[in-house]
């Protein structure tokens, strides 16, 4: 935490303008209200050219997806560490003093939460327990922080970890050390991880679609489709940012049956230079493919589901973290049908 310089709300408007200048996607006025981001709320906005480059806000966090994978066949990576997931909840700036007053007073006035609780809250935020008059004398010098649940994680048990009440953080100061869920560049990198989208992994095969028993089938991928992708997450109100990047490193072939032999034997085809595997060319019928499969039994009247999975190495950089740090590798795969026939011979 100490390595991060918390720039804070004093320059919130300037930070928002810088973000807009650096992002490739325009942000709608209702997200930043005339150029100044307001804490709280959840908004989603698209770019002005309609090409799918999205920049969206989720509470205090802004995602720049302009360098992310796109297209109908793209999808999220799955962590190769099965027990790892990005945070389900976090704390970040949410209210100015006036906004906290507008949020809490209707709750107290409704008298639905009990007079004792309402009075405790008034004592805390109005009567000097933690603040007088919602800290209006500090307007522009900090924000009230509250918890956010990561979109899509509402039912996750991890979302219940953020149980601390609303608290104040002065501009330039770190949040209290006893709140591990307070947003950090690393947490932003993890949230960006969940937004990464990569292209489908349908491989080119030769023979294509239908092959023969005991005939090596060559497999390869057009690496032009598999360039690094990245998502940047930031909290403009704090001037804190992180970029998570995914780079393809290998292709794994799973034939869809135990009656098959893969090339190489592990089924994992490493990326070499700018290619994965090697395209089949005339005259290579007697050669062993560097990446591929040989089926040992016919698929009969059905087909085998060949699965091709790309492993993506994922790393991040961010505020106070100029050198890349690793996150768990991610994988994304797709199935395709392969018909395997017996080689027919003619007896004369």
C-alpha positions in Angstrom: 0.0 0.0 0.0 2.8 2.4 0.9 4.2 2.2 -2.7 1.0 3.7 -4.1 0.6 7.5 -4.2 -3.1 8.1 -3.6 -3.7 11.2 -5.7 -7.3 11.5 -4.5 -10.4 13.6 -5.3 -8.7 17.0 -5.3 -8.0 16.4 -9.0 -10.9 14.1 -9.8 -12.0 16.2 -12.8 -8.5 16.5 -14.1 -8.0 12.7 -13.8 -11.2 12.1 -15.7 -10.0 14.4 -18.5 -6.7 12.6 -18.7 -8.4 9.3 -18.8 -10.6 10.5 -21.7 -7.6 11.8 -23.6 -5.7 8.5 -23.3 -8.5 6.1 -23.9 -9.5 5.1 -27.4 -13.2 5.0 -26.5 -15.5 7.9 -25.7 -17.3 7.9 -22.4 -21.0 9.0 -22.3 -21.9 12.2 -20.4 -24.0 10.3 -17.8 -20.8 8.5 -16.7 -18.7 11.6 -16.1 -21.4 14.3 -15.9 -19.8 17.2 -17.9 -16.3 15.8 -17.5 -16.2 15.2 -13.7 -16.6 11.6 -12.5 -19.0 11.2 -9.6 -18.5 8.3 -7.2 -21.1 5.6 -6.8 -23.5 4.0 -9.2 -22.9 1.5 -11.9 -22.8 2.6 -15.6 -21.9 1.1 -18.9 -21.1 3.0 -22.0 -19.8 2.2 -25.5 -17.5 4.0 -27.8 -18.6 6.5 -30.5 -17.5 4.5 -33.5 -19.6 1.4 -32.8 -16.7 -1.0 -33.3 -17.0 -2.7 -30.0 -14.2 -0.9 -28.2 -15.8 -0.4 -24.8 -15.0 1.7 -21.8 -17.3 1.0 -18.9 -17.5 2.0 -15.3 -18.5 -0.3 -12.5 -18.9 1.9 -9.4 -15.6 3.7 -8.9 -13.7 1.4 -11.3 -13.4 2.3 -15.0 -12.5 -0.4 -17.6 -10.8 0.5 -20.9 -11.4 -2.5 -23.2 -10.2 -0.9 -26.4 -7.3 -3.4 -26.6 -9.3 -6.4 -25.6 -10.3 -9.4 -27.8 -13.6 -9.0 -29.6 -16.0 -10.8 -31.9 -18.7 -13.3 -31.5 -16.4 -16.3 -30.9 -14.3 -14.6 -28.2 -14.7 -15.4 -24.5 -13.2 -15.1 -21.0 -10.2 -17.0 -20.0 -10.4 -19.5 -17.1 -7.7 -19.4 -14.5 -5.4 -22.5 -14.6 -5.4 -22.2 -10.8 -8.9 -23.5 -10.2 -9.2 -21.9 -6.7 -8.2 -18.4 -7.9 -10.8 -15.7 -8.7 -10.6 -11.9 -8.8 -12.1 -10.1 -5.7 -15.8 -10.4 -5.3 -16.0 -7.1 -3.4 -13.8 -4.1 -2.6 -13.9 -0.6 -1.0 -13.4 2.5 -3.1 -14.6 6.2 -3.0 -18.4 6.4 -3.3 -19.8 9.6 -1.7 -19.0 13.3 -1.4 -20.2 14.7 1.9 -23.4 16.0 0.3 -24.0 12.7 -1.5 -23.7 10.7 1.8 -26.2 13.0 3.4 -28.6 12.5 0.5 -28.1 8.7 0.8 -28.4 8.3 4.6 -31.0 10.9 5.7 -34.0 9.3 3.7 -33.1 5.9 5.4 -33.1 7.5 8.9 -36.3 9.5 8.2 -38.1 6.3 7.0 -37.6 4.9 10.6 -37.5 1.4 9.1 -34.1 0.5 10.6 -35.0 1.3 14.2 -34.5 4.5 16.2 -31.5 3.2 18.1 -29.6 2.3 14.9 -30.6 5.6 13.2 -29.4 7.6 16.2 -26.1 5.7 16.2 -25.6 6.6 12.6 -26.4 10.2 13.2 -23.9 10.3 16.1 -21.3 8.7 13.8 -21.7 10.9 10.7 -23.3 14.1 11.9 -22.7 14.6 15.6 -19.0 14.1 15.7 -18.5 10.4 16.4 -16.4 10.1 13.2 -17.5 13.3 11.5 -19.5 16.5 12.0 -22.2 17.3 9.4 -20.9 14.5 7.1 -17.5 16.2 6.8 -18.9 19.0 4.7 -16.0 21.1 5.9 -13.7 18.7 4.0 -15.6 18.9 0.7 -13.1 18.5 -2.1 -10.5 17.1 0.3 -11.5 13.5 0.3 -14.3 11.0 -0.1 -16.5 8.7 1.9 -15.6 5.1 0.9 -18.0 2.2 0.8 -18.1 -1.3 -0.5 -18.8 -2.4 -4.1 -19.7 -5.9 -5.3 -18.0 -6.9 -8.5 -20.7 -7.2 -11.2 -21.7 -10.9 -11.7 -20.4 -11.9 -8.2 -23.5 -10.9 -6.2 -24.2 -14.4 -5.0 -20.6 -15.2 -4.3 -19.7 -15.9 -0.6 -16.7 -13.6 -1.1 -19.0 -10.7 -1.6 -19.9 -11.0 2.1 -16.3 -10.1 3.2 -16.9 -6.4 2.8 -18.8 -5.7 6.1 -17.1 -2.5 7.3 -19.3 0.6 7.4 -18.8 3.7 5.4 -15.5 5.5 6.2 -13.7 8.7 5.3 -10.3 8.9 3.5 -8.5 12.2 3.0 -7.0 13.1 -0.3 -3.5 11.7 -0.7 -3.9 9.3 2.3 -4.1 5.5 2.1 -7.2 3.8 3.4 -7.0 2.3 6.8 -4.5 -0.6 7.0 -7.1 -2.9 8.7 -9.2 -3.0 5.5 -7.6 -5.6 3.2 -10.4 -5.2 0.7 -9.6 -1.5 0.0 -8.8 -1.1 -3.7 -5.2 -1.4 -4.8 -3.5 -1.5 -8.2 -3.2 -5.3 -7.8 -6.9 -5.6 -7.1 -7.5 -3.5 -10.2 -5.3 -5.9 -12.2 -7.4 -8.8 -10.9 -10.6 -7.1 -11.8 -9.2 -6.4 -15.3 -8.3 -10.1 -15.5 -12.0 -11.0 -15.3 -12.7 -8.6 -18.2 -10.1 -10.2 -20.6 -11.6 -11.7 -23.8 -9.7 -13.9 -26.2 -10.5 -15.3 -29.6 -11.9 -18.8 -30.3 -9.4 -21.6 -30.7 -10.8 -23.5 -33.7 -7.7 -25.0 -35.4 -7.1 -25.5 -39.1 -6.8 -29.3 -39.9 -5.5 -31.2 -42.9 -7.3 -33.2 -43.9 -10.1 -30.9 -42.9 -13.3 -32.2 -41.3 -12.9 -35.8 -42.4 -9.8 -37.8 -41.9 -8.7 -41.4 -42.0 -7.7 -44.0 -39.5 -3.9 -44.0 -38.9 -3.4 -40.9 -41.1 -1.6 -38.1 -39.3 -3.8 -35.0 -39.3 -1.9 -31.7 -39.2 -3.1 -28.9 -36.9 -2.2 -25.3 -36.9 -3.4 -21.8 -36.0 -3.2 -18.5 -37.7 -1.3 -16.6 -35.1 -2.4 -13.3 -36.6 -5.6 -14.0 -34.6 -3.7 -14.6 -31.4 -2.0 -11.3 -30.5 -1.7 -10.1 -26.9 -4.8 -8.5 -25.5 -5.2 -6.2 -22.5 -7.7 -4.4 -20.3 -6.9 -1.4 -18.2 -8.8 -0.8 -14.9 -8.5 2.5 -13.0 -10.1 4.6 -10.3 -9.9 8.1 -11.7 -10.8 9.6 -8.4 -7.6 8.2 -6.9 -5.3 8.3 -10.0 -4.7 4.6 -9.6 -4.5 2.3 -12.6 -3.5 -1.2 -13.7 -3.2 -2.9 -17.0 -3.6 -6.7 -17.3 -2.2 -8.3 -20.5 -2.7 -11.8 -21.8 -0.3 -13.4 -24.3 -0.7 -16.8 -26.0 2.0 -19.3 -25.2 0.8 -22.8 -26.2 -2.0 -24.8 -27.8 -3.2 -28.1 -26.4 -4.9 -30.7 -28.6 -7.3 -33.2 -27.0 -8.6 -35.6 -29.7 -11.9 -36.5 -28.0 -11.1 -40.2 -27.7 -8.4 -42.3 -26.0 -8.0 -44.1 -29.4 -5.7 -41.5 -30.8 -2.1 -40.3 -30.7 -1.1 -36.6 -30.5 1.9 -34.8 -31.9 3.8 -34.1 -29.8 2.9 -36.8 -27.3 1.9 -34.3 -24.7 -0.6 -32.8 -27.0 0.9 -29.3 -26.2 2.1 -27.4 -29.2 4.3 -24.5 -28.2 4.2 -21.2 -30.0 7.4 -20.9 -32.1 8.1 -17.4 -33.4 4.8 -16.3 -35.1 3.2 -19.7 -35.5 1.5 -22.5 -33.7 2.0 -25.8 -35.5 2.7 -25.8 -39.2 0.3 -25.6 -42.2 0.2 -28.8 -44.3 1.7 -28.5 -47.7 1.8 -30.8 -50.7 4.5 -33.4 -50.4 4.4 -33.7 -46.6 2.1 -36.7 -46.5 4.9 -38.9 -45.2 6.1 -36.5 -42.6 5.1 -36.3 -38.9 3.3 -33.1 -38.2 4.9 -30.9 -35.4 1.3 -30.4 -34.1 -1.5 -32.7 -34.8 -3.3 -36.0 -34.1 -3.6 -39.5 -35.5 -6.8 -41.4 -34.9 -6.5 -45.1 -34.4 -10.2 -46.0 -34.6 -13.1 -44.9 -36.8 -15.7 -42.5 -35.4 -18.4 -44.7 -37.0 -21.6 -42.8 -37.9 -20.7 -40.0 -35.4 -17.7 -37.8 -34.9 -15.0 -37.1 -32.3 -15.0 -33.8 -30.4 -11.5 -32.4 -30.9 -10.8 -29.7 -28.3 -8.2 -27.1 -28.9 -7.2 -25.0 -25.9 -4.9 -22.0 -25.8 -3.0 -21.2 -22.7 -2.5 -17.4 -22.1 0.3 -16.1 -19.9 -1.2 -13.2 -17.9 0.7 -10.3 -16.2 0.1 -6.8 -15.1 1.7 -3.4 -14.5 0.2 -0.4 -12.7 0.6 2.5 -10.4 3.8 2.0 -8.4 4.4 -1.3 -10.2 6.4 -0.5 -13.4 7.7 -4.1 -13.8 5.4 -6.9 -15.0 4.0 -9.1 -12.3 2.4 -12.4 -13.0 -1.2 -13.5 -12.4 -2.4 -17.1 -12.9 -2.3 -18.4 -16.5 -5.6 -18.4 -18.3 -7.1 -20.9 -20.8 -9.8 -20.8 -23.4 -10.8 -23.6 -25.6 -13.3 -24.7 -28.2 -14.6 -28.0 -29.6 -14.9 -29.0 -33.3 -16.2 -32.2 -34.9 -13.8 -34.5 -36.6 -15.1 -37.5 -38.7 -12.7 -40.4 -38.9 -13.2 -43.1 -41.5 -11.6 -46.4 -42.2 -9.4 -46.4 -45.3 -11.2 -48.4 -48.0 -9.3 -50.8 -50.2 -10.5 -52.4 -53.4 -9.7 -56.1 -54.0 -9.3 -57.0 -57.7 
